[in-house]
Structures are given as structure tokens and as C-alpha cells.
Amino acid sequence: RTHASPRAALAAARLPAMAAMAAPAPAPAVFTLEEVAKHNTEGDLWVAIDGKVYDLTKFARLHPGGIPPLVDPAVAGRDATDLFFGLHRASVLQEKRHLKLQVGVVADAGASSAKAKKGGKQAAIPYAEALGTWRKFSPYYKESHHAFRDALRAFMDREIKPHCKGWDDRGDLPTREVDKILGDAGILACLVAGEHGVGDLLREEGLSLPGGVQAEDFDYFHGLILSEEIRRGMDGCYGVSDGLIGGVSIGLPPLLKFGTPDLIRKFAVPCIKGEKRICLAISEPYAGSDVAQIRCTATPLADGGWRVSGVKKWITGGMVADYFTTLARTEKHGPVMLLLERDNDTVTTTPIKTSYSPAAGTAYVSIHDAIVPKERLVGTIGQGFHQTMANFNFERWGMIVSGNRHSRMVLEECLKWAFTRKVFGKTLVQQPVIRYKLAEMAAAVESLHSMLEDLTYQMCNMTQEEINKHLAGPIALLKYKQTRVATVVSDNACQIFGGRAITGSGMGHIVEKFQRSFKFQAILGGSEEIMADFAIRQAMRQVQDMPARL
């Protein structure tokens, strides 16, 4: 399956809206709660929610929860605001099919009408944003960072987020049209905006970055914002996020870092524009975190090209990739990084079923006697392993950013639920045990974010060589910590949401998707144990030749 066209859907949605703008909308009918109360039977069923009146008579038999909840005496003909928001997400009322059910508004509806007069605005949720609850000022972010975030969020909320849950649930693979939307918006260009020479390349191709940011000004805090807003804008759908962006975000940078100008123009530019797709092919059935054990082999040919054979496994985005940035071993020359192209005979893919959505395009890649021209060598012969490691540092940093933003999203869901859900006569947030769990989650997410910003600041003031030399250990340490934090968040969120945390629809779907997928980041890009061990080994290198006595 492939994604339905968001552009076509949006265009269709805008046509009636544009027609409606030609004439002012009639004033809604006004009803008292006493008038609403007269419509309280299955054959004549009204309900008031948040200051608005809905006629559910015809809808009742279509209600996913059946008729009984709607004819309950606390619902039929009553103001059911509290009950409704205890069972449904607020976004349900904004769905087109449900907007049609509104027949008027409530006159003098007390708390409900007060909410309506405020325009339905929600209060700021504590800890839902890094720059929010307590972090009011920051030395890290400039005006360009804020403009960049605003532009990214507006784009994701408008073009991508409304479709993500459907794509994720159905396992839809990305389409070329969706890729083109991302390319035209400069989202894919952001993945390599910090690389040398990209500014000139983008101007030549008529591409620009969101928020008017120039590639020459694009720093790691812009990259941090990019990773955060993409994960947030995918509505908690990790599978869709990996399918649309994940594979490209790790497969494309090596071409810009190590590729020749011709390689970049011929293969990287179409990926940046959303015309082609690329992924990173490193892991194998024989080698995960232990990259040195790969068995995919490249044999040199007389004309300078390579013959490649082997397999790659768990390749994110592989099912829809046109190109594969591939690490292979050689008999005499050391590891090489090569750019392979999909071919029905020599480079093929098979889907791998994992615990998150097939929308990620996770693939098993079979490479059988693929001929790779010499021009598709990425970087230097014998340096493939070092190029892979250099790429890993930035890949891991991006995983930390997006992973912690996902944890923050789940924390936000828990806080909203705790304010809404009532048990034993109290909202959840009034229960001390729930407040403890919320505090544990908030403390973990916020402290990790603070170290992440410090690490990002160091990156902004170092060369790539210095980053690889001095920050590989701290990045690994923080990646380990991020997935430990996610474990706490997932455990607590499941207990707070109860049965809804293991239900794929309704109030808890973001938590349900998170608890099925958060372990991916504890394995991909380097497992927790490898990251923790690597971090300490790197730190010990600094003192191994010096006395360190008590």
C-alpha cells in the first residue's frame, strides 16, 4: 500500500471552504439546556458538548461504541461535556463527519459556554514544550531558530500530521507525491543543510529552507528543532516517521560528507528534491552493533568498479529506496562505502515485519553480483568503517533528539489524561501516586533535554573531526540514557492510561504506539549495552596514561 494523496485531500477540503467564504455563515441556533433535555430518546437524541448542541439521532446506530452509551440518562438530552472528554480525544469533534451533527449552541450553559466563549483554547500543558513550563529563557536559540520551528510546525500540522495515524495503522508506504511535498518544502534539504557547499547547491536548484533560514546559518540547534518537530508532527507514529524521513536522514548525509561533486549532483540532489529515495544499508543478520563483522563483500573489477554480493537486514526505508548507501568488506583494501541502485535482478528487497508499522518500509536487502561503477564509491577506499562511524555520531544524536521529544509527547498525553479522567470521585491528577509518576517522567525528560542542549552547544562550536574525537563517548552515553528514560516513560504511561495504553484506537493510541516501538531506539544505531560500554571506554582513554589515585 502507499499513502493516499494529502495534497489532493487538502485541495478537495478547501473547495467548499472557499465557496462558503463568499457569503457570511448564518448565526447558529441557540437552545437552553431545558430545550436540549426534551430530546432524550433513541428516536430523538440530542446532547450538549462544550457549549455546542449535537443531534445524534441518525448517528446513534453508527456510533462505534454502540447505542447504549448515547441513551444513558447522563448523556441523552444532557450536557455530557465531562463524560465525552473522558472517552474521546478533542480532535474527534473537528472531524468533518461530526461537524455536520451540530445543530446549534447552548444558551447560558455555565462552564461549557464559558469554555466556548474562550474559543475552545486549551491551557498550556506543563512540560509539553522544552521552552515552556520553567525554561523561559535560553542562551541557545536565536530568532532564526524560533522562525524555523514555527514554519516547520505549521507545515507538519497542515500537510502531514492529519494523515499519519491512518498511514501508520494501514502500513502505507510513502508515495512519490508525499516525497515531493517534503522536497518542495525544503524538509529533505534540512537533513543535509549543515554540510559544506549545500547552500550554493540549494540556490542552484531553487530550493529554500523553512522559516527563511540560510543553509550557511543552519546549525545543530536548527537540526535539533528539525528532529523534534518531525517526530511531533508525525502524531506519535514512529513507523511513519521512519518511513518518510528516517531512512533518508541516515542514508543521504554520507553522500554530502564524502561523495564527489558529480555523485552529489547525480544522486543526492534528486533525493533532496523528493524525486528519489535513499537509505543506509549497514546492518546484517551477522552484524548489528558489531559493524566490523559484516560479510557483504565488494570485489574490485578491472575497470575500477566493484562486484558486490551479500545481504543487509533491518534496513529502515529499504522497501521504497532507489539507492542504498552500503558498507561492504573487501579482501585486501579494507571496508568500502558504495552507492548501490535498486535492480530487479541484483538488488532486491523483502519486507520485514516488526513491532511497529510496516509504513517504516523495513527491509531485508539481497545483493547478488551487483555491478557498481567506480564513480559510485563514497569517500575513500579502506575508510568505509571510519565513514560509517562518523555518520553514526550524528545519527545517534538525531535519535536522542527525536526519542526524547517522543517521550515528552507521551508525558503531555499523560498530563492531559490525568486532568480529565476521574476515578473514585477524583481526577487522576488528584491522586498522589499519579503525581509521583508524572514527576518521575517530567524529571527524566527535562534533565535529559538539558544535557542534550549542552551537548548540542558543544557540537556547534566544534569541527566534525573534533566532534568525532571528543563527543563520540558523550553522545553514546546520552543515547543510552535516552532509551532508559523512554523505558520509565512507557512504564508509567501504561499504568496511567490502563487498558487504553494497550488499545490501538481512541484516547490512548499515542501511548499504545509508543509502548510498542520505544525499544527500537534501544537497539537501532547501537544497543544500550554497547553504548554504555563505549562511553566509558572512551572516557577511560583520557586517563589511562595518567595516575588516578584515591
FIBARO-806844 format. One line per 3 residues: number of its first residue (from 1); for each residue x, y, z of C-alpha. Coordinates in nm, 2 decimals, m for minus. Layout:
N
NUM	X,Y,Z  ... $
//
This chain:
550
1	0.00,0.00,0.00  0.10,0.36,m0.05  0.00,0.68,0.12 $
4	m0.32,0.84,m0.01  m0.26,1.19,m0.15  m0.26,1.45,0.12 $
7	m0.24,1.73,m0.14  m0.55,1.60,m0.33  m0.74,1.56,0.00 $
10	m0.65,1.91,0.11  m0.75,2.06,m0.22  m1.08,1.89,m0.21 $
13	m1.13,2.01,0.15  m1.05,2.37,0.06  m1.31,2.40,m0.23 $
16	m1.62,2.40,m0.01  m1.44,2.62,0.24  m1.36,2.88,m0.04 $
19	m1.73,2.87,m0.16  m1.85,2.92,0.20  m1.64,3.24,0.22 $
22	m1.85,3.40,m0.05  m2.14,3.45,0.19  m2.14,3.51,0.57 $
25	m2.23,3.20,0.77  m2.58,3.21,0.93  m2.58,3.25,1.31 $
28	m2.62,2.92,1.49  m2.94,2.83,1.66  m2.95,2.89,2.03 $
31	m3.10,2.64,2.28  m3.14,2.63,2.65  m3.04,2.31,2.84 $
34	m3.41,2.27,2.92  m3.48,2.25,2.54  m3.20,2.01,2.49 $
37	m3.34,1.79,2.77  m3.66,1.73,2.57  m3.46,1.53,2.31 $
40	m3.36,1.23,2.52  m3.47,0.92,2.34  m3.32,0.69,2.08 $
43	m3.55,0.83,1.82  m3.49,1.19,1.91  m3.14,1.22,2.06 $
46	m2.96,1.55,2.13  m2.65,1.61,2.35  m2.46,1.92,2.46 $
49	m2.08,1.91,2.45  m1.86,2.21,2.53  m2.13,2.46,2.47 $
52	m2.25,2.31,2.14  m2.56,2.11,2.06  m2.54,1.79,1.85 $
55	m2.83,1.59,1.70  m2.72,1.22,1.73  m3.05,1.06,1.62 $
58	m2.92,0.93,1.29  m2.56,0.89,1.41  m2.65,0.67,1.71 $
61	m2.65,0.34,1.51  m2.32,0.43,1.35  m2.16,0.51,1.69 $
64	m1.85,0.29,1.73  m1.94,0.23,2.10  m2.30,0.13,2.02 $
67	m2.63,0.29,2.12  m2.63,0.22,2.50  m2.37,0.49,2.59 $
70	m2.57,0.75,2.40  m2.91,0.68,2.56  m2.76,0.67,2.91 $
73	m2.95,0.91,3.13  m2.63,1.11,3.20  m2.59,1.17,2.82 $
76	m2.92,1.18,2.63  m3.06,1.53,2.64  m2.79,1.64,2.89 $
79	m2.46,1.84,2.90  m2.22,1.55,2.86  m1.90,1.75,2.83 $
82	m1.71,1.58,3.11  m1.82,1.23,3.01  m1.74,1.30,2.64 $
85	m1.38,1.42,2.70  m1.33,1.13,2.94  m1.39,0.89,2.65 $
88	m1.28,1.08,2.33  m1.00,1.30,2.21  m1.09,1.66,2.15 $
91	m0.99,1.63,1.78  m1.29,1.40,1.72  m1.53,1.70,1.73 $
94	m1.33,1.86,1.44  m1.38,1.57,1.20  m1.59,1.67,0.91 $
97	m1.84,1.39,0.96  m1.90,1.51,1.32  m1.91,1.88,1.25 $
100	m2.23,1.81,1.04  m2.40,1.68,1.36  m2.40,2.02,1.53 $
103	m2.74,2.19,1.52  m2.68,2.49,1.75  m2.52,2.62,2.06 $
106	m2.62,2.63,2.43  m2.75,2.94,2.59  m2.62,3.01,2.94 $
109	m2.45,2.67,2.96  m2.24,2.75,3.26  m1.89,2.60,3.24 $
112	m1.94,2.47,2.89  m2.04,2.80,2.75  m1.75,2.97,2.93 $
115	m1.52,2.73,2.76  m1.68,2.80,2.42  m1.65,3.18,2.47 $
118	m1.28,3.13,2.51  m1.27,2.98,2.17  m1.21,2.64,2.29 $
121	m0.84,2.72,2.37  m0.66,2.47,2.58  m0.44,2.57,2.87 $
124	m0.07,2.53,2.82  0.02,2.18,2.93  0.31,2.16,3.18 $
127	0.63,2.01,3.03  0.47,1.97,2.69  0.73,2.20,2.53 $
130	1.10,2.23,2.62  1.08,2.61,2.61  0.77,2.63,2.83 $
133	0.70,2.54,3.19  1.02,2.66,3.35  1.28,2.71,3.08 $
136	1.16,3.07,2.98  1.49,3.19,2.86  1.77,3.02,2.67 $
139	2.12,3.12,2.55  2.10,2.87,2.27  1.82,2.99,2.05 $
142	1.81,3.29,1.82  1.53,3.44,1.62  1.61,3.22,1.32 $
145	1.56,2.91,1.54  1.21,3.03,1.65  1.11,3.12,1.29 $
148	1.24,2.78,1.18  1.03,2.59,1.44  0.72,2.79,1.37 $
151	0.74,2.72,0.99  0.82,2.35,1.04  0.53,2.31,1.29 $
154	0.28,2.49,1.06  0.39,2.27,0.77  0.37,1.94,0.96 $
157	0.04,2.02,1.12  m0.11,2.12,0.78  0.03,1.87,0.54 $
160	0.14,1.56,0.72  0.00,1.52,1.07  m0.37,1.47,0.98 $
163	m0.28,1.17,0.77  m0.02,0.99,0.99  m0.24,0.77,1.21 $
166	m0.42,0.63,0.90  m0.09,0.57,0.72  0.05,0.40,1.03 $
169	m0.25,0.19,1.10  m0.27,0.07,0.74  0.10,0.03,0.70 $
172	0.10,0.26,0.40  0.44,0.31,0.23  0.55,0.66,0.13 $
175	0.45,0.77,m0.22  0.65,0.99,m0.46  0.39,1.26,m0.42 $
178	0.44,1.28,m0.04  0.82,1.28,m0.10  0.77,1.57,m0.34 $
181	0.57,1.77,m0.09  0.86,1.72,0.16  1.11,1.81,m0.10 $
184	0.93,2.13,m0.22  0.90,2.25,0.14  1.28,2.21,0.20 $
187	1.23,1.95,0.47  1.46,1.69,0.29  1.72,1.97,0.23 $
190	1.73,2.03,0.60  1.87,1.68,0.65  2.20,1.80,0.49 $
193	2.18,2.17,0.52  2.48,2.19,0.75  2.71,2.02,0.51 $
196	2.98,2.21,0.32  2.86,2.37,m0.01  2.49,2.28,0.04 $
199	2.39,2.65,0.04  2.51,2.70,m0.32  2.36,2.37,m0.42 $
202	2.02,2.46,m0.29  2.02,2.80,m0.46  2.11,2.65,m0.79 $
205	1.82,2.41,m0.76  1.58,2.68,m0.65  1.53,2.52,m0.30 $
208	1.50,2.70,0.03  1.47,2.60,0.39  1.17,2.66,0.61 $
211	1.14,2.99,0.80  1.38,3.17,0.56  1.69,3.01,0.72 $
214	2.00,3.01,0.51  2.20,2.69,0.48  2.51,2.88,0.59 $
217	2.34,2.97,0.91  2.19,2.62,0.97  2.35,2.49,1.29 $
220	2.29,2.19,1.52  2.02,2.37,1.71  1.83,2.40,1.38 $
223	1.89,2.03,1.34  1.76,1.97,1.69  1.44,2.16,1.61 $
226	1.41,1.97,1.29  1.42,1.63,1.46  1.18,1.74,1.74 $
229	0.92,1.89,1.50  0.93,1.59,1.26  0.86,1.35,1.55 $
232	0.59,1.57,1.70  0.44,1.63,1.36  0.40,1.25,1.29 $
235	0.15,1.23,1.57  0.34,0.97,1.77  0.36,0.74,1.46 $
238	0.72,0.62,1.48  0.67,0.39,1.18  0.55,0.66,0.95 $
241	0.83,0.89,1.08  1.10,0.63,0.99  0.94,0.56,0.65 $
244	0.91,0.92,0.54  1.23,1.06,0.70  1.43,0.81,0.90 $
247	1.59,0.61,0.61  1.67,0.92,0.41  1.81,1.11,0.71 $
250	2.09,0.85,0.76  2.14,0.74,0.40  2.18,1.08,0.25 $
253	2.44,1.26,0.47  2.73,1.03,0.38  2.69,1.14,0.01 $
256	2.72,1.50,0.11  3.00,1.44,0.35  3.22,1.21,0.15 $
259	3.09,1.20,m0.21  3.23,1.37,m0.52  3.06,1.67,m0.67 $
262	2.93,1.45,m0.96  2.80,1.19,m0.72  2.62,1.46,m0.52 $
265	2.46,1.62,m0.82  2.35,1.29,m0.99  2.22,1.11,m0.68 $
268	2.19,1.33,m0.38  2.01,1.62,m0.54  1.71,1.41,m0.67 $
271	1.68,1.27,m0.31  1.68,1.63,m0.17  1.41,1.73,m0.41 $
274	1.19,1.42,m0.33  1.23,1.27,m0.67  1.42,0.97,m0.55 $
277	1.47,0.79,m0.21  1.78,0.66,m0.04  1.86,0.46,0.27 $
280	2.16,0.34,0.47  2.25,m0.04,0.44  2.49,m0.14,0.72 $
283	2.33,m0.40,0.95  2.33,m0.77,0.85  2.20,m1.09,1.00 $
286	2.56,m1.15,1.12  2.64,m0.79,1.24  2.44,m0.54,1.42 $
289	2.62,m0.31,1.66  2.94,m0.51,1.58  2.98,m0.34,1.24 $
292	3.33,m0.48,1.18  3.18,m0.83,1.14  2.98,m0.75,0.82 $
295	3.01,m1.01,0.54  2.87,m0.83,0.24  3.17,m0.83,0.01 $
298	3.29,m0.60,m0.27  3.53,m0.74,m0.53  3.73,m0.49,m0.74 $
301	3.69,m0.51,m1.12  3.95,m0.42,m1.38  3.77,m0.10,m1.48 $
304	3.78,0.03,m1.13  3.42,m0.07,m1.05  3.30,m0.33,m0.79 $
307	3.11,m0.65,m0.78  2.90,m0.67,m0.46  2.73,m0.96,m0.30 $
310	2.57,m1.01,0.04  2.26,m0.93,0.24  2.15,m0.64,0.47 $
313	1.88,m0.67,0.73  1.65,m0.43,0.93  1.71,m0.15,0.67 $
316	1.48,0.14,0.75  1.31,0.28,0.44  1.46,0.00,0.23 $
319	1.13,m0.11,0.08  1.09,0.22,m0.11  1.46,0.32,m0.16 $
322	1.60,0.37,m0.50  1.96,0.39,m0.37  2.14,0.22,m0.09 $
325	2.44,0.37,0.08  2.61,0.04,0.15  2.91,m0.07,0.36 $
328	3.10,m0.37,0.23  3.42,m0.55,0.31  3.70,m0.62,0.06 $
331	3.97,m0.89,0.07  4.27,m0.66,0.05  4.16,m0.30,0.06 $
334	3.96,m0.27,0.39  3.59,m0.16,0.41  3.44,0.05,0.14 $
337	3.12,0.26,0.12  2.94,0.22,m0.21  2.62,0.36,m0.36 $
340	2.40,0.08,m0.49  2.10,0.12,m0.71  1.78,m0.09,m0.69 $
343	1.77,m0.35,m0.97  1.51,m0.62,m1.01  1.78,m0.88,m1.07 $
346	2.08,m0.79,m0.84  1.95,m0.56,m0.57  1.61,m0.66,m0.43 $
349	1.41,m0.60,m0.11  1.17,m0.81,0.10  0.96,m0.66,0.39 $
352	1.04,m0.74,0.75  0.75,m0.75,0.99  0.85,m0.56,1.31 $
355	0.66,m0.44,1.62  0.59,m0.10,1.47  0.41,m0.01,1.15 $
358	0.51,m0.15,0.80  0.49,0.21,0.70  0.86,0.23,0.81 $
361	0.95,0.02,0.50  1.18,m0.20,0.70  1.36,m0.43,0.45 $
364	1.58,m0.73,0.40  1.81,m0.64,0.11  1.95,m0.91,m0.11 $
367	2.26,m0.81,m0.32  2.37,m1.07,m0.58  2.66,m0.99,m0.81 $
370	2.56,m0.62,m0.83  2.80,m0.42,m1.05  2.88,m0.08,m0.90 $
373	3.06,0.17,m1.13  3.38,0.33,m0.98  3.20,0.67,m0.98 $
376	2.97,0.54,m0.70  3.25,0.49,m0.45  3.15,0.71,m0.15 $
379	3.46,0.85,0.01  3.79,0.67,0.02  3.88,0.30,m0.03 $
382	3.96,0.14,0.30  3.78,0.42,0.50  3.43,0.28,0.49 $
385	3.43,0.18,0.86  3.55,0.52,0.97  3.30,0.70,0.75 $
388	3.03,0.48,0.90  3.14,0.57,1.25  3.15,0.94,1.17 $
391	2.79,0.91,1.04  2.69,0.71,1.35  2.76,1.00,1.58 $
394	2.52,1.23,1.41  2.27,0.95,1.36  2.27,0.88,1.73 $
397	2.24,1.24,1.82  1.94,1.27,1.60  1.79,0.96,1.76 $
400	1.84,1.12,2.10  1.66,1.43,2.00  1.36,1.26,1.83 $
403	1.34,0.99,2.10  1.32,1.24,2.39  1.07,1.45,2.20 $
406	0.85,1.14,2.16  0.88,1.08,2.54  0.78,1.44,2.60 $
409	0.48,1.38,2.38  0.37,1.08,2.59  0.42,1.29,2.90 $
412	0.19,1.55,2.76  m0.07,1.28,2.68  m0.04,1.16,3.04 $
415	m0.09,1.50,3.19  m0.39,1.57,2.97  m0.54,1.24,3.07 $
418	m0.47,1.30,3.44  m0.65,1.63,3.43  m0.95,1.47,3.26 $
421	m1.00,1.12,3.38  m1.20,1.07,3.71  m1.17,0.76,3.93 $
424	m1.30,0.71,4.28  m1.46,1.06,4.27  m1.13,1.24,4.18 $
427	m0.94,1.33,3.87  m0.62,1.12,3.83  m0.40,1.42,3.90 $
430	m0.55,1.44,4.25  m0.41,1.10,4.33  m0.06,1.12,4.49 $
433	0.06,0.80,4.32  m0.02,0.95,3.98  0.15,1.28,4.06 $
436	0.46,1.08,4.16  0.46,0.90,3.82  0.42,1.23,3.64 $
439	0.70,1.39,3.84  0.93,1.09,3.76  0.86,1.13,3.39 $
442	0.90,1.50,3.38  1.23,1.50,3.58  1.37,1.24,3.35 $
445	1.27,1.41,3.02  1.37,1.76,3.13  1.71,1.66,3.27 $
448	1.79,1.46,2.96  1.69,1.76,2.74  1.93,1.99,2.94 $
451	2.23,1.76,2.88  2.12,1.73,2.51  2.12,2.11,2.47 $
454	2.46,2.13,2.63  2.60,1.86,2.40  2.44,2.04,2.10 $
457	2.61,2.36,2.20  2.95,2.19,2.21  2.88,2.05,1.86 $
460	2.80,2.40,1.73  3.15,2.51,1.84  3.35,2.21,1.71 $
463	3.45,2.08,1.38  3.32,1.74,1.27  3.66,1.60,1.34 $
466	3.66,1.74,1.69  3.30,1.61,1.74  3.41,1.26,1.64 $
469	3.71,1.28,1.87  3.57,1.44,2.18  3.19,1.38,2.18 $
472	3.15,1.02,2.05  3.15,0.90,2.41  2.91,1.16,2.55 $
475	2.67,1.11,2.25  2.67,0.73,2.32  2.62,0.79,2.69 $
478	2.32,1.02,2.62  2.17,0.77,2.37  2.19,0.51,2.64 $
481	2.02,0.74,2.89  1.75,0.84,2.64  1.63,0.49,2.60 $
484	1.64,0.43,2.98  1.42,0.75,3.02  1.19,0.62,2.75 $
487	1.15,0.29,2.94  1.04,0.48,3.25  0.80,0.70,3.05 $
490	0.65,0.39,2.88  0.60,0.20,3.20  0.44,0.49,3.38 $
493	0.22,0.59,3.09  0.09,0.24,3.06  m0.01,0.24,3.43 $
496	m0.17,0.59,3.40  m0.37,0.50,3.09  m0.46,0.15,3.19 $
499	m0.64,m0.05,2.93  m0.63,0.24,2.69  m0.25,0.21,2.67 $
502	m0.28,m0.13,2.50  m0.57,m0.02,2.27  m0.47,0.09,1.92 $
505	m0.75,0.34,1.89  m0.92,0.61,2.09  m0.77,0.81,2.39 $
508	m0.45,0.60,2.43  m0.34,0.54,2.08  m0.02,0.75,2.11 $
511	0.08,0.57,2.43  m0.01,0.23,2.27  0.22,0.31,1.97 $
514	0.49,0.43,2.20  0.50,0.12,2.42  0.52,m0.10,2.11 $
517	0.81,0.10,1.95  1.02,0.28,2.21  1.26,m0.02,2.23 $
520	1.36,0.03,1.87  1.59,0.31,1.98  1.75,0.09,2.24 $
523	1.87,m0.13,1.96  1.90,0.07,1.64  2.21,0.28,1.60 $
526	2.39,0.09,1.87  2.23,m0.11,2.16  2.21,0.02,2.51 $
529	2.48,m0.21,2.64  2.72,m0.12,2.36  2.65,0.25,2.40 $
532	2.71,0.24,2.78  3.03,0.04,2.74  3.16,0.25,2.45 $
535	3.10,0.57,2.65  3.31,0.46,2.95  3.58,0.31,2.73 $
538	3.61,0.64,2.55  3.63,0.83,2.88  3.90,0.59,3.02 $
541	4.12,0.67,2.72  4.16,1.02,2.86  4.32,0.90,3.18 $
544	4.48,0.56,3.10  4.83,0.71,3.09  4.78,0.93,3.39 $
547	4.77,0.84,3.76  4.41,0.85,3.91  4.45,0.75,4.27 $
550	4.23,0.79,4.58 $
//
